[in-house]
Amino acid sequence: MVDSSVVWLSRVGNGVSTASFQDQAYTVATPTTSNAIVTVTPTDSTPIATSAPSEAAADVETRSGYRAVAYYGNWDIYARKYFPQQVPASKLTHLLYSFADNKPDGTVYLTDTYADTDIHYAGDSWSDSGNNVYGAMKQLQLLKQQNRNLKVLLSIGGWTYTNTKKDMDTPAFTAEGRQTFAASCVDMVKNYGFDGIDIDWEYPQDTTQGSQFLALLTEIRKELDAYAETLVYGDDSGNEEKPHFLMSIAAPAGEINYRNLPLQDISDVLDFVNLMAYDYSGSWNNVTGHAANLYASISNPDSTPYNTYSVVNAYLAAGVPSDKLNLGMPLYGRAFTKTQGLGKPYDGIGAGTWEAGVYDFKDLPLAGATEYYNKEAGATYSYDSSIGMLVSYDTVSMAMRKVDYIKQNNLGGAMWWEVSGDRTDDKSIISNVVKGLGGSDGSGIESVSNWLEYPDSDFDNIKNMSSG
């Protein structure tokens, strides 16, 4: 069984002490199509881009639609009791199943046999003929059948496997290791019916490892494309169809990490980049701060050790096309206890929903807390003055401001970590953001069919899924 999600969260750095200021409290309301999007215009205190984003920005008229991408952890079925069938598949364009790992020689493998391939859900037989796979692997294929716009990628890596254990370092270092890694990515795709591969390496530690990361991604791209060429199907009219297997990465927001990456070259290999624009502040900091703010605060700078505006501009200036860049949003909040406010010392981080200091969005705001919007930082949080507890998170209203930011900057769409933390009612962040990006008729959301033909799978029920 995989440990709790605390080990996967992507951290970007530490902060220092500062002062605080008063923010505006507001009443939570469900956004509507007429008032959901609020334009946030950078003030004089907002950092200015060092190069014009338009140089890398996509022509908005040529985009195929915005992406709606969510990570889903294989550990979610345990304490969280969040099963594949609960994923809001009709709202998403891409689901990233997390996490696979790799052996020292580069061989990629699934990490939880029970959750990934063995558990039998309602409707699964114990007496099916042939060699079949169950668990999430079967359920994800059923979601693809029922929602043809949903592409499912296998995410390899994560904080524990790549940062704590550093499992990706060894195979990325050699040509042989990279080839083995890439070949086993193809095995994962063809056996389990994935639409592609997502790599979450946290993080290449220098430019040498950054170059090795590029080489690894390039090898994966080559192998996936080669396998796609074997899956060309023709019809009676002579039309041919073949898959394009997708590739993405989870990309760092901390400069100490992204400066090691050849970002433009990496983006050339990828279909899209998932920017981890969260965990800007947390228990590793000395003072409280915003965890996913859009802008830097000039009046309270230590409350914003990082900001999305700066990192997006850095990626665009490095040559990453704006329409490949998905803005990551948290479906959780980071807590601080016994504090007098933002940029202030704290003493504790609270119990959390599943782990200390981290609360699912669906549990926020906590009882007794008031929600605030910090206009200067472009961030929301809650604060309970009676116990001095502050939680930094995106409210629905803040998420809709990020919709406006995505549109203003011609970004590729939205990404969430991770799907089990969302609400299921009309205050669902995913549902509201997708509606904001796609419009009332959904026409603004990317529409690209998934792939269902996996004739080389080791498993009969995956091999026959397209006719199921």
C-alpha distance (Angstrom), angle and dihedral (degrees) to the residues before:
residue distance angle dihedral
M1 . . .
V2 3.77 . .
D3 3.79 116.8 .
S4 3.79 121.9 -111.7
S5 3.77 120.9 -66.4
V6 3.80 93.4 -99.1
V7 3.78 89.0 87.6
W8 3.79 92.2 58.5
L9 3.77 101.8 50.4
S10 3.78 112.8 115.3
R11 3.78 114.2 -128.0
V12 3.76 123.1 -160.5
G13 3.81 106.9 -172.3
N14 3.79 151.9 -62.2
G15 3.79 134.5 -73.5
V16 3.80 138.8 -151.2
S17 3.82 136.8 -133.0
T18 3.79 124.9 -70.5
A19 3.80 145.8 146.9
S20 3.81 132.1 -82.7
F21 3.81 139.3 -132.8
Q22 3.78 139.4 -164.0
D23 3.80 120.5 -85.5
Q24 3.76 131.3 -166.2
A25 3.78 118.3 -93.5
Y26 3.78 116.0 -145.3
T27 3.77 141.9 -176.3
V28 3.77 114.8 -105.7
A29 3.80 112.2 -117.4
T30 3.77 132.5 174.0
P31 3.82 109.0 -109.5
T32 3.78 118.6 -120.6
T33 3.76 129.2 -157.3
S34 3.79 89.3 -99.8
N35 3.79 99.3 51.0
A36 3.80 107.2 17.2
I37 3.79 97.5 97.2
V38 3.77 114.5 66.8
T39 3.78 117.2 -176.4
V40 3.79 111.7 -127.9
T41 3.78 108.1 -159.3
P42 3.82 114.4 -163.4
T43 3.79 111.0 -112.6
D44 3.79 126.6 -140.4
S45 3.78 86.5 -86.0
T46 3.80 94.2 57.3
P47 3.83 114.5 104.0
I48 3.78 113.8 -105.5
A49 3.79 119.5 -130.9
T50 3.79 113.3 -105.5
S51 3.79 90.1 -141.5
A52 3.76 131.8 25.5
P53 3.82 110.6 -89.9
S54 3.79 88.5 -149.0
E55 3.81 89.2 75.2
A56 3.79 89.4 70.1
A57 3.78 99.1 23.6
A58 3.76 119.2 116.9
D59 3.77 121.4 -118.6
V60 3.78 99.0 -102.5
E61 3.81 91.3 -147.2
T62 3.81 92.1 60.4
R63 3.81 98.0 49.5
S64 3.79 117.1 111.6
G65 3.79 92.9 -142.2
Y66 3.78 140.2 -70.9
R67 3.79 122.1 -63.0
A68 3.79 124.6 -126.5
V69 3.81 106.7 -159.9
A70 3.80 127.9 177.3
Y71 3.78 134.9 179.4
Y72 3.80 118.2 -135.3
G73 3.81 121.2 -166.9
N74 3.78 124.0 -140.9
W75 3.83 87.8 -139.0
D76 3.82 91.0 62.7
I77 3.80 92.7 89.9
Y78 3.80 92.9 66.9
A79 3.82 121.3 59.3
R80 3.80 92.6 -4.3
K81 3.82 92.1 50.1
Y82 3.79 88.8 -149.1
F83 3.79 109.4 147.9
P84 3.82 131.9 -167.2
Q85 3.79 90.7 -104.7
Q86 3.82 89.2 63.4
V87 3.80 94.9 59.5
P88 3.84 109.2 114.2
A89 3.79 90.0 -122.1
S90 3.79 95.3 166.0
K91 3.81 89.9 60.7
L92 3.81 96.9 49.2
T93 3.77 134.5 76.8
H94 3.81 93.9 -169.0
L95 3.80 134.9 22.1
L96 3.82 118.1 -165.8
Y97 3.81 111.1 -153.4
S98 3.80 109.6 -148.4
F99 2.98 136.7 -116.6
A100 3.76 133.6 3.2
D101 3.81 119.3 159.4
N102 3.78 135.9 -155.6
K103 3.79 135.7 -128.5
P104 3.82 121.6 -124.1
D105 3.81 90.4 -95.5
G106 3.81 89.9 55.5
T107 3.80 99.9 -102.6
V108 3.81 109.4 148.0
Y109 3.79 118.1 -140.5
L110 3.80 139.6 175.2
T111 3.79 112.2 -104.1
D112 3.81 106.2 -148.4
T113 3.79 114.7 43.7
Y114 3.80 94.4 -172.5
A115 3.81 96.6 49.9
D116 3.78 96.9 34.2
T117 3.79 105.1 43.2
D118 3.81 114.7 -5.4
I119 3.79 115.4 49.4
H120 3.80 112.2 101.5
Y121 3.79 115.7 -140.1
A122 3.80 128.6 -164.8
G123 3.78 108.0 -61.3
D124 3.81 94.5 26.5
S125 3.78 113.0 121.5
W126 3.78 125.8 -143.0
S127 3.80 90.3 -152.4
D128 3.82 104.3 52.3
S129 3.77 113.4 142.8
G130 3.78 119.4 -118.6
N131 3.79 131.7 20.9
N132 3.80 108.8 -45.3
V133 3.78 138.9 173.1
Y134 3.79 125.2 -142.7
G135 3.79 135.2 174.2
A136 3.78 118.8 67.9
M137 3.80 92.1 -24.5
K138 3.79 91.7 67.5
Q139 3.80 95.0 37.8
L140 3.80 92.6 52.5
Q141 3.79 89.8 53.7
L142 3.79 90.1 51.5
L143 3.80 89.2 52.0
K144 3.80 88.8 52.0
Q145 3.80 91.2 50.8
Q146 3.78 91.9 50.7
N147 3.82 95.2 41.6
R148 3.79 110.1 37.4
N149 3.81 92.3 -175.7
L150 3.82 91.6 60.8
K151 3.80 115.0 98.8
V152 3.81 115.8 -168.6
L153 3.80 119.8 -152.5
L154 3.79 128.2 -172.8
S155 3.80 110.4 -125.1
I156 3.79 114.1 -147.5
G157 3.79 122.8 -163.1
G158 3.78 126.0 12.5
W159 3.80 131.2 176.9
T160 3.81 99.3 -60.4
Y161 3.79 98.6 43.2
T162 3.81 97.1 42.1
N163 3.80 105.2 26.7
T164 3.79 106.3 29.2
K165 3.81 97.1 30.6
K166 3.83 96.7 22.3
D167 3.80 90.7 -147.4
M168 3.80 94.9 159.0
D169 3.81 95.3 55.5
T170 3.81 97.3 76.5
P171 3.83 102.6 49.6
A172 3.81 92.3 40.2
F173 3.81 89.2 58.2
T174 3.83 97.1 65.9
A175 3.78 135.6 47.3
E176 3.80 89.7 -129.3
G177 3.80 92.2 51.8
R178 3.79 92.2 48.5
Q179 3.80 91.8 49.3
T180 3.80 91.9 50.2
F181 3.79 90.5 47.6
A182 3.81 92.3 49.9
A183 3.80 94.0 45.6
S184 3.79 91.3 51.6
C185 3.81 89.7 49.3
V186 3.80 86.3 59.7
D187 3.81 89.2 49.0
M188 3.80 89.7 53.8
V189 3.80 91.8 49.9
K190 3.80 96.9 47.1
N191 3.81 96.8 40.8
Y192 3.80 100.0 43.4
G193 3.80 101.7 29.1
F194 3.79 101.3 -114.3
D195 3.79 122.1 165.3
G196 3.77 92.3 -141.9
I197 3.79 149.5 -42.5
D198 3.81 133.3 -77.4
I199 3.81 119.6 -163.6
D200 3.81 120.7 -153.8
W201 3.83 106.7 -174.4
E202 3.81 109.5 169.9
Y203 2.99 95.0 -144.6
P204 3.81 149.1 -21.8
Q205 3.80 101.4 -144.3
D206 3.80 100.6 -148.9
T207 3.79 141.1 5.5
T208 3.80 90.9 -86.4
Q209 3.79 90.7 60.0
G210 3.80 88.3 42.0
S211 3.80 89.0 58.3
Q212 3.80 90.1 47.2
F213 3.80 89.0 51.9
L214 3.80 89.4 54.3
A215 3.81 90.4 48.6
L216 3.81 90.5 50.4
L217 3.80 92.7 49.6
T218 3.80 91.1 46.6
E219 3.80 90.8 53.2
I220 3.80 91.8 49.1
R221 3.81 90.3 49.6
K222 3.80 90.8 50.9
E223 3.80 93.7 49.9
L224 3.81 94.6 45.4
D225 3.80 91.5 49.7
A226 3.79 91.3 48.2
Y227 3.80 91.3 52.0
A228 3.81 91.2 47.6
E229 3.80 88.7 58.1
T230 3.81 89.0 62.8
L231 3.80 91.1 57.4
V232 3.79 101.0 62.8
Y233 3.79 112.3 142.8
G234 3.80 125.6 -168.3
D235 3.77 132.4 -163.1
D236 3.80 131.9 -149.4
S237 3.81 90.3 -88.5
G238 3.77 92.8 58.6
N239 3.80 94.9 -107.5
E240 3.77 115.3 144.8
E241 3.78 128.2 -148.5
K242 3.77 128.6 -172.2
P243 3.79 133.2 164.0
H244 3.75 127.9 -102.5
F245 3.78 105.7 -148.2
L246 3.78 111.0 -145.8
M247 3.78 130.5 -128.1
S248 3.79 129.4 -164.9
I249 3.78 139.9 156.3
A250 3.78 136.6 -147.9
A251 3.80 100.7 -118.4
P252 3.82 126.7 -153.6
A253 3.80 124.4 -116.7
G254 3.80 95.4 -159.3
E255 3.81 115.0 94.8
I256 3.80 90.9 -142.4
N257 3.81 86.3 64.5
Y258 3.82 106.6 33.9
R259 3.81 93.4 47.0
N260 3.82 87.6 70.1
L261 3.80 92.1 60.1
P262 3.83 128.4 85.2
L263 3.78 87.9 -133.7
Q264 3.79 100.5 -177.0
D265 3.81 93.6 47.8
I266 3.80 90.8 46.5
S267 3.80 92.1 49.5
D268 3.81 89.7 51.7
V269 3.82 88.6 62.4
L270 3.80 95.4 45.0
D271 3.78 135.1 73.2
F272 3.80 91.4 -145.5
V273 3.80 143.9 -10.2
N274 3.82 122.5 -131.6
L275 3.80 107.5 -147.9
M276 3.80 111.5 -150.8
A277 3.80 93.9 -141.4
Y278 3.79 94.9 171.5
D279 3.81 141.8 71.9
Y280 3.79 89.0 62.3
S281 3.82 87.8 145.1
G282 3.77 133.8 19.9
S283 3.78 146.9 122.6
W284 3.82 90.8 -38.2
N285 3.82 90.5 66.6
N286 3.80 126.2 86.1
V287 3.80 93.1 -137.3
T288 3.78 136.5 30.3
G289 3.78 119.8 -89.6
H290 3.77 147.8 160.9
A291 3.80 113.9 -75.8
A292 3.81 101.4 -157.8
N293 3.81 108.1 13.6
L294 3.79 121.9 161.4
Y295 3.81 97.0 -145.0
A296 3.79 141.8 26.4
S297 3.79 119.0 -101.3
I298 3.79 114.8 -128.6
S299 3.80 94.7 -174.9
N300 3.82 92.4 49.4
P301 3.82 105.6 19.3
D302 3.78 97.7 166.8
S303 3.79 89.8 61.4
T304 3.82 88.4 65.1
P305 3.82 109.6 45.1
Y306 3.81 87.1 161.6
N307 3.78 134.7 19.1
T308 3.79 134.9 -165.2
Y309 3.81 95.6 -132.6
S310 3.80 91.9 62.9
V311 3.79 97.0 44.5
V312 3.81 94.0 47.0
N313 3.79 89.9 51.4
A314 3.81 90.0 48.3
Y315 3.81 91.5 53.8
L316 3.80 92.2 46.8
A317 3.80 92.0 46.9
A318 3.82 88.6 51.3
G319 3.80 89.6 58.1
V320 3.80 103.5 -98.1
P321 3.83 107.3 146.7
S322 3.78 108.8 -117.6
D323 3.80 93.1 -131.5
K324 3.81 90.2 60.0
L325 3.81 92.8 55.1
N326 3.81 116.5 91.4
L327 3.80 116.5 -165.4
G328 3.79 110.9 -127.5
M329 3.80 118.4 -139.4
P330 3.81 128.4 -172.5
L331 3.78 122.5 -121.3
Y332 3.80 89.4 -160.3
G333 3.78 140.3 54.1
R334 3.80 132.7 -124.0
A335 3.80 114.0 -132.5
F336 3.80 135.9 -149.9
T337 3.81 124.8 -173.7
K338 3.81 134.8 -155.7
T339 3.78 93.2 20.8
Q340 3.79 133.6 135.3
G341 3.79 93.7 -140.8
L342 3.79 145.5 -71.7
G343 3.78 117.2 -9.4
K344 3.80 90.1 14.8
P345 3.82 130.2 118.7
Y346 3.78 117.1 -95.1
D347 3.78 137.1 -164.2
G348 3.79 110.7 -145.8
I349 3.78 138.7 -6.5
G350 3.80 105.9 -124.2
A351 3.79 132.1 -113.2
G352 3.80 97.4 -76.2
T353 3.78 127.0 -156.6
W354 3.80 97.5 -84.4
E355 3.78 102.4 -8.7
A356 3.77 135.9 24.2
G357 3.78 114.6 -76.7
V358 3.81 97.9 5.0
Y359 3.82 122.8 98.7
D360 3.79 125.3 -172.7
F361 3.78 112.5 -117.5
K362 3.81 89.3 -121.6
D363 3.83 88.7 64.3
L364 3.82 94.7 51.9
P365 2.95 139.4 139.8
L366 3.78 94.4 37.5
A367 3.79 118.3 -133.3
G368 3.79 111.2 -78.2
A369 3.81 95.1 18.8
T370 3.80 128.0 120.6
E371 3.81 120.8 -145.8
Y372 3.80 120.0 -129.3
Y373 3.78 135.8 -167.6
N374 3.81 117.2 -146.3
K375 3.79 102.8 -157.5
E376 3.80 95.7 -171.8
A377 3.81 93.4 55.2
G378 3.78 96.1 33.5
A379 3.78 92.5 -127.0
T380 3.79 143.3 118.4
Y381 3.77 132.2 -146.3
S382 3.78 141.6 157.4
Y383 3.77 128.4 -120.6
D384 3.78 133.1 -168.5
S385 3.80 106.6 -161.9
S386 3.80 92.9 -170.7
I387 3.81 91.6 68.0
G388 3.80 100.6 16.5
M389 3.82 94.8 -117.4
L390 3.80 120.5 155.2
V391 3.81 125.2 -175.5
S392 3.82 121.1 -171.5
Y393 3.82 114.9 -152.2
D394 3.77 144.4 127.0
T395 3.78 114.2 -89.7
V396 3.80 118.1 -157.1
S397 3.80 88.9 -99.6
M398 3.81 90.6 52.8
A399 3.79 91.3 47.7
M400 3.79 88.7 54.1
R401 3.79 90.1 52.3
K402 3.78 85.9 55.3
V403 3.80 88.8 52.7
D404 3.78 86.8 59.2
Y405 3.81 90.2 47.7
I406 3.82 90.8 51.7
K407 3.79 90.7 51.4
Q408 3.79 95.1 44.7
N409 3.80 91.2 52.7
N410 3.82 97.0 39.4
L411 3.80 90.9 -122.6
G412 3.79 120.9 172.5
G413 3.77 97.7 -111.8
A414 3.79 142.9 -84.3
M415 3.80 134.0 -48.9
W416 3.80 128.6 -166.8
W417 3.78 135.3 -155.5
E418 2.92 104.7 -131.4
V419 3.76 134.6 -4.5
S420 3.82 100.0 -151.1
G421 3.81 91.4 66.2
D422 3.80 95.8 64.8
R423 3.78 127.7 98.2
T424 3.79 121.1 -113.2
D425 3.81 98.4 -146.4
D426 3.81 131.1 76.3
K427 3.81 89.3 -67.1
S428 3.80 93.1 64.4
I429 3.80 108.3 135.4
I430 3.80 92.7 -149.9
S431 3.80 93.4 50.9
N432 3.80 94.0 46.7
V433 3.80 94.8 45.5
V434 3.81 92.4 47.5
K435 3.79 89.6 50.4
G436 3.79 90.3 47.8
L437 3.79 92.9 50.4
G438 3.77 97.2 38.4
G439 3.77 102.2 38.5
S440 3.78 126.2 -132.3
D441 3.81 92.0 -57.9
G442 3.81 95.3 42.8
S443 3.79 92.6 -123.0
G444 3.79 92.3 131.4
I445 3.80 93.1 64.4
E446 3.79 118.9 93.1
S447 3.80 112.2 -97.7
V448 3.81 112.9 -158.3
S449 3.79 121.6 140.1
N450 3.77 121.9 -121.8
W451 3.82 123.5 -125.6
L452 3.80 122.2 -104.6
E453 3.81 103.9 172.6
Y454 3.82 112.8 99.0
P455 3.82 104.6 153.4
D456 3.82 93.3 162.3
S457 3.80 96.4 56.3
D458 3.79 118.0 128.5
F459 3.79 87.3 -137.4
D460 3.78 123.1 76.6
N461 3.80 95.8 -149.5
I462 3.82 91.7 53.1
K463 3.80 91.0 44.3
N464 3.81 90.6 52.9
M465 3.81 97.7 37.7
S466 3.81 95.3 108.0
S467 3.79 90.4 60.6
G468 3.78 93.9 42.3
